[in-house]
Each structure stands twice: as C-alpha cells, then as structure tokens.
Amino acid sequence: MTTFLACFITDPAGLKLRHDIGVDIIAWECDYPHTDTTWPESPEFAWKELQDAGATDEEIHKITWQNATRFFDWDPFAHTQREQTTVGALRARSRDVDTTRMPREQWRRRNEAAGIGAILSPLRDVVPPADARHSLRKR
C-alpha cells in the first residue's frame, strides 16, 4: 500500500532516477494557476522532461495520472470521458479561460473588481494602517 506520493512540477534529475525512487510513487503536478510554475505550458514541459528521461508510455501514464488516481482512490473517467481529458480536449473546452501569467497583486485586484476571490481580513477595520498607527503614537 502506498502511503505517500513524491510530487513534482519540474524535476529532470528526479525523472532520470525514477527507478531508484519508485515509479509507482511519483506524481506530476502542474500547480495551476500559480505564476511560479510552468503554467500554461505545463503539459509541454512535463512531456519534454519525460521524453528526455526516456520514460515509457506506461511510466508516463503512471506519473501523469494513474499514481494520483490510485492514491486518492478516484476514477476521473467516472465523471468525464477519457477522450475529453486530453490536453487538447481540455484546452478546446476552456478557450474562454484566461491563462495569462500575472503577479499575485494583479490577480487580486482583478478578482476583487469582479467581486470574486476577495479575502477580507477581520482585522481590517480594527487595526489602523501603519501611517495612522504612527500618528497615534505621537499623541
């Protein structure tokens, strides 16, 4: 029984050592939509690294989806037909999704303007801004 997965975003050396690590415990992740990852070219990066490491089709399937689905006991094809889960099919279905890379602050402003993803601190109205705190200390 597998009790952990060794997940990676990009790891050419780890892929070359996959037989020492254990192909059955390695899982690729794309970490979408974080800007400190390979998104939106994640599949292309992973494909190149897997090819450069000489991974077989069986190993590629294990690393890119089978190990994770086994670990989490989840059947993705119970929800979506397999032919609809390829990189090309998923990209075709999500043409309206903006995958532009941008800094976190820009994402925050954009989401707040749209009324989504706004995280409000419960202390926002209690703790005065730094410049106000400074002026309060002078009194």
Secondary structure, 3 states (H helix, E strand, C coil): CCCCCEEECCCHHHHHCHHHHCHHHEEECCCCCCCCCCCCCHHHHHHHHHHHCCCCHHHHHHHHHHHHHHHCCCCHHHCCCHHHCCHHHHHHHCCCCCCCCCCHHHHHHHHHHHCCCCCCCCCCCCCCCHHHHHHHHHC
